């Protein structure tokens, strides 16, 4: 273990920027996946809690699209009857908010080691969250509307996960790197 620590310290001394990107990228990946697992579990529990709301479709804006002869409702926010409707959508939104609040503080302190102004950082994080969520949901609903007619359900779900999750993770990493950048953050080599 000491050899590994010495190797890493030597690498950090010679290549501080590369070390920072590797450390932050690795930690970001771990924290993001941990939050994703928590959100998935929380959705399952909250969907049972909100089951009384029913499974009627909910969506905004509900626009009927016809692509390749396939007609389906498209929306940025919502859930179809097949997805669980109002109960699922409510569980999704609640779990998303809880997990993003946890994620904000973990990314800020643990991953990017930021001591910047928390109010400014929270506002920027919220803005990025809103933009990314709208784009990812819009693309996801378009994908689901089309792919569900050509692919088995499990492949469609995996495609949704990789498409939306992968894109969101990359965008969030670079956005967070900017949001949590500040002159008072300790360097990774500080003890």
C-alpha positions as CSV (number, residue, x, y, z in Angstrom):
1,X,0.0,0.0,0.0
2,X,2.9,2.3,0.8
3,X,4.3,1.8,-2.7
4,X,1.0,2.7,-4.2
5,X,0.7,5.9,-2.1
6,X,4.3,6.8,-3.0
7,X,3.6,6.2,-6.7
8,X,0.4,8.3,-6.6
9,X,2.2,11.2,-4.7
10,X,5.0,11.1,-7.2
11,X,2.5,11.2,-10.1
12,X,0.6,14.1,-8.4
13,X,3.8,16.1,-7.9
14,X,4.8,15.7,-11.5
15,X,1.4,16.0,-13.1
16,X,-0.9,18.0,-10.7
17,X,-3.6,18.8,-13.3
18,X,-3.8,15.2,-14.5
19,X,-4.0,14.0,-11.0
20,X,-6.8,16.4,-10.2
21,X,-8.8,15.2,-13.3
22,X,-8.3,11.5,-12.5
23,X,-9.1,12.0,-8.8
24,X,-12.2,14.2,-9.4
25,X,-13.4,12.0,-12.3
26,X,-13.1,8.8,-10.3
27,X,-14.8,10.2,-7.3
28,X,-17.5,11.9,-9.4
29,X,-18.2,8.5,-11.1
30,X,-18.4,6.7,-7.7
31,X,-20.6,9.4,-6.0
32,X,-22.9,9.7,-9.1
33,X,-23.4,5.9,-9.2
34,X,-24.1,5.7,-5.5
35,X,-26.7,8.5,-5.8
36,X,-28.2,6.7,-8.8
37,X,-28.6,3.5,-6.7
38,X,-30.1,5.4,-3.8
39,X,-32.5,7.2,-6.2
40,X,-33.6,3.9,-7.7
41,X,-34.3,2.4,-4.3
42,X,-36.1,5.5,-3.2
43,X,-38.3,5.5,-6.3
44,X,-39.4,2.0,-5.6
45,X,-40.4,2.9,-2.0
46,X,-42.0,6.2,-2.9
47,X,-44.0,4.6,-5.7
48,X,-45.7,2.4,-3.1
49,X,-46.2,5.4,-0.8
50,X,-47.8,7.4,-3.7
51,X,-49.8,4.5,-5.1
52,X,-53.0,6.1,-3.9
53,X,-52.5,8.8,-6.7
54,X,-53.1,6.2,-9.3
55,X,-51.6,5.3,-12.7
56,X,-53.3,7.8,-15.0
57,X,-50.9,9.3,-17.5
58,X,-49.5,12.7,-16.8
59,X,-47.3,14.8,-19.0
60,X,-46.3,18.3,-20.1
61,X,-46.4,19.4,-22.8
62,X,-48.4,16.5,-24.2
63,X,-47.7,16.6,-27.9
64,X,-48.8,13.7,-30.2
65,X,-45.9,12.9,-32.5
66,X,-46.0,10.7,-35.6
67,X,-42.5,9.4,-36.5
68,X,-41.9,6.5,-38.9
69,X,-45.7,5.8,-38.8
70,X,-45.6,5.5,-35.0
71,X,-47.9,7.8,-33.1
72,X,-47.1,8.4,-29.4
73,X,-47.4,11.2,-26.8
74,X,-44.2,13.2,-26.2
75,X,-43.5,15.3,-23.2
76,X,-40.6,16.7,-21.3
77,X,-42.1,15.9,-17.9
78,X,-44.4,13.0,-17.2
79,X,-45.1,9.3,-17.1
80,X,-47.4,7.2,-19.2
81,X,-50.0,4.8,-17.8
82,X,-47.6,2.0,-18.7
83,X,-44.8,3.6,-16.7
84,X,-46.9,4.1,-13.6
85,X,-48.5,7.4,-14.3
86,X,-49.0,10.0,-11.5
87,X,-47.8,7.7,-8.7
88,X,-44.6,6.9,-10.5
89,X,-44.0,10.5,-11.7
90,X,-44.5,11.8,-8.2
91,X,-42.1,9.2,-6.7
92,X,-39.6,10.1,-9.5
93,X,-39.7,13.8,-8.8
94,X,-39.5,13.5,-5.0
95,X,-36.5,11.0,-5.2
96,X,-34.8,13.2,-7.8
97,X,-35.0,16.3,-5.5
98,X,-33.8,14.4,-2.4
99,X,-30.9,12.8,-4.3
100,X,-29.8,16.0,-6.1
101,X,-29.6,17.8,-2.7
102,X,-27.4,15.1,-1.3
103,X,-25.4,15.0,-4.6
104,X,-24.8,18.7,-4.5
105,X,-23.2,18.6,-1.1
106,X,-21.2,15.4,-1.8
107,X,-19.9,16.8,-5.1
108,X,-19.1,20.2,-3.6
109,X,-17.2,19.0,-0.6
110,X,-16.0,15.4,-1.2
111,X,-15.3,15.4,-5.0
112,X,-14.4,18.9,-5.9
113,X,-13.3,20.1,-2.4
114,X,-14.9,23.5,-2.9
115,X,-15.1,26.3,-0.3
116,X,-16.8,28.7,-2.7
117,X,-20.0,30.6,-2.0
118,X,-22.6,28.0,-1.4
119,X,-25.5,30.2,-2.5
120,X,-24.0,31.0,-5.9
121,X,-23.0,27.4,-6.4
122,X,-26.4,26.1,-5.4
123,X,-28.1,28.5,-7.9
124,X,-25.8,27.4,-10.7
125,X,-26.2,23.8,-9.8
126,X,-30.0,24.2,-9.8
127,X,-29.9,25.9,-13.2
128,X,-27.8,23.1,-14.7
129,X,-30.1,20.5,-13.1
130,X,-33.2,22.1,-14.7
131,X,-31.6,22.3,-18.1
132,X,-30.1,18.8,-18.1
133,X,-33.3,17.3,-16.7
134,X,-35.5,18.9,-19.4
135,X,-33.1,17.8,-22.2
136,X,-32.7,14.3,-20.9
137,X,-36.4,13.8,-20.3
138,X,-37.3,15.1,-23.8
139,X,-34.8,12.8,-25.4
140,X,-35.8,9.9,-23.2
141,X,-39.5,10.2,-24.0
142,X,-38.7,10.4,-27.7
143,X,-36.5,7.3,-27.5
144,X,-39.0,5.4,-25.4
145,X,-41.9,6.3,-27.8
146,X,-40.0,4.9,-30.8
147,X,-37.7,2.2,-29.4
148,X,-40.6,0.4,-27.5
149,X,-42.1,-0.5,-30.9
150,X,-38.9,-2.1,-32.2
151,X,-37.0,-3.5,-29.2
152,X,-37.8,-5.7,-26.2
153,X,-38.6,-3.8,-23.1
154,X,-35.3,-4.7,-21.3
155,X,-33.3,-3.4,-24.3
156,X,-35.4,-0.3,-24.4
157,X,-34.9,0.4,-20.7
158,X,-31.1,-0.3,-20.9
159,X,-30.9,2.1,-23.9
160,X,-32.7,4.8,-21.9
161,X,-30.4,4.3,-19.0
162,X,-27.2,4.5,-21.0
163,X,-28.4,7.3,-23.3
164,X,-29.8,9.6,-20.7
165,X,-27.5,8.6,-17.7
166,X,-24.3,8.6,-19.7
167,X,-25.0,12.0,-21.4
168,X,-26.2,13.6,-18.1
169,X,-23.1,12.3,-16.3
170,X,-20.7,13.8,-18.8
171,X,-22.5,17.1,-18.8
172,X,-22.7,17.2,-15.0
173,X,-19.0,16.5,-14.6
174,X,-17.9,19.4,-16.7
175,X,-20.6,21.7,-15.3
176,X,-19.7,20.8,-11.7
177,X,-16.0,21.3,-12.5
178,X,-16.9,24.9,-13.3
179,X,-19.5,25.4,-10.6
180,X,-17.3,24.2,-7.8
181,X,-14.1,25.8,-9.0
182,X,-12.9,28.4,-6.5
183,X,-9.6,29.9,-5.5
184,X,-10.0,28.7,-1.9
185,X,-10.3,25.0,-2.6
186,X,-7.3,23.1,-1.2
187,X,-5.2,21.3,-3.8
188,X,-5.4,17.5,-3.9
189,X,-1.8,17.3,-2.6
190,X,-2.6,19.3,0.6
191,X,-2.7,17.2,3.7
